[in-house]
Amino acid sequence: MFPQSNLNDITHVIQLAIAPVFLLTAVGTIIGVLANRLARIVDRIRVLEERRPGAEDQELLLRALGVLDRRLKLVYLAVGCAVFCALFVGLLIVVAFFDAFVKLDLTKFIGALFVLAMMAFISALVVFLREIFLAVNSTHREMR
């Protein structure tokens, strides 16, 4: 059995870990959305590559492939940022638990991990937004 003070410490750390766990859920959801976009882009590239050898509109096809390539790189970068965010949050939770049981002051390190996680999360969202703008813009160009 844990002494009451240790049990209170564990309970407090678990309560503090709840917010980062919600962040992990959000990051996981975004990674799922990005993975779906990545799969759709790859599928579209495959379709256009199959059409390419006998296509009459080579220039249009190459432009479309160029846009898809830029989108692919942006989604890939956004996934990387989101994964780094998840890694920082996971490490933050582990360090927070470690801090509760060791006589070290890791609060600045925990704060730094949170800031890094937020920066990675914001970066993922900004890159994702850029990819969406590129997708919408290229669609509007094709319709003209």
Secondary structure as UniProt FT lines:
FT   HELIX           4..51
FT   HELIX           52..54
FT   HELIX           58..101
FT   HELIX           107..143
//
